[in-house]
């Protein structure tokens, strides 16, 4: 399981909010850039539908006053709000409009357009094209001192590129975050590096990265970020052979996941505890944990989003049951 994407999108989550009549009344007195700023806050809080409505209002206001940069940003973000809610085809016309208005002489509009275009290319499985787009975005944002957007671009290259690119650009993102004092990004960036090192078989480097990721998620993240950071570090300790450290982190997660009703990570936690039981030669406990893991991960939709991994888990349970 690759966790880079997951952390990248949960790192800045807040409580979802919605806009009521009072907010709607305030919009008439807001500039397009103020609308975009407010919509960005809603988007980061996962209020995607509410943010889309406000971005569309910003489009109308930007057209009225002829603000090309605001228009491009708002159009691009309408497209992204559709994309992130699995309505990609509804977002494409908005991205096409953003492309028509985008101008490289407008840093905010152009950088926003590149970021959304790259995400559509990524979701279209055009990884080489997406990687090139995000590299272009990084260079452009660095030149214009748009630190947070440069970090976002590096973060995305660390998802879409090959292993060497993921390491190179992950470290660039870390350097950019430190230089721009955008410390809230350091958790997701270090987590991406941890996931990449793990996939490369560099388990010690992976553990070091997850340790740093946990530090920043606990400092700047919400409860969900912290829970997943503990799980990831516990998982990394396990595969590095650090049984006691792994159990110290993973053991409390069962109650934690149940308390916040996180079915997916309850499943992942039971799977990790099953692996630890196997390492202790306790096949009975392992089977219990794996069975609970299968139940919870099935409830979380794993057969749809990761059918091969789900099948392997079921086969593993079957093999243990017949021992």
C-alpha positions, 0 to 999 in steps of 0.5 A: 500500500502506498501511503504518500497520496493518503498523507498528502491529502489528509495533512491539512484536513480541518473540520468540514464547514459549510456556508450558510445564508450569512456567508452567502450574504457576505459574498456580494461584498467580497472581491474574487480573490477574497472568495478564492481565499475563503473557498480554499479554506473550505477545500482544505477542510474537505468541504469540496461541494461548498468550495466549488459553489464559492469558486463558481461565484468567484468566476462570475465576479472575476469576469465582471471586473476583468481579473484574469488571474482570479478567473484562472484560479477560480476556474481551475479550482472548480475543476479540481473540486470536481476531480477530488469528488470523483467527477472528473468528466464534469471538471474537464470543461472548467479546466479547459476554460482555465487553460484558455484564460491562463497566462504565464505573466500572472503567477497566481493564476498560472501556478494554480492552473499548472497544479490542477492540470497536473492532477488531471494528467495524474488521474488520467494515468499519464504519469510522465506528462504529469511529472513534467507539468509538476516540475514546470510548476516547481520551477515557476513557483520557486522563481516567483517565491510562491513557496507553498505552491512550489512545495505542492509541486515537489510533493506531486513529483514525489508521487508521480515520478520514478523512484529516483525522482521521488527521492530527489523531489521529496527532498527538494520539497523538504528544503523548500518547506524549511526555507519558506517556513511552511512547516505544515508540509513537512509531515506529508513530505517526509511520509512520501519519502518513507513510502518511497524508501520502503518500496525501494527496500531501503527499510532503515531510511524509510524508518528514519523518514517515518520518524520525522513524518510522525514528529511533524504530523503530531505537531501540525496535524489533526487527530486523523493525521496523528493516528495514521502517522502512528500506524505508519511508524509502527508498521515501519518498526515491524518490518525493520524487526523492532517488535517492541517499538512496533507493538508500543505504537500499534497496540493502542490503535485498536481502541483509538480507531474504534473511538473515532470510527476509522474502519479502514485503519482499524483493519490495517492495525489488525493486519499489523498485529497479525504479522506481529503475532506470526513473528511470535509464532502465535498462529491462533492470535494471528488468525484472529487479527487477520480475520478482523482485518479482512472484515474491516478492510472489506467494510472499507471497500478494499475489494474495490480499491485494492482487489489484489491485496484483498485477495492475498489477505483472504488467501493468507487467512485460508492458509492459516485456517488449514494449518 
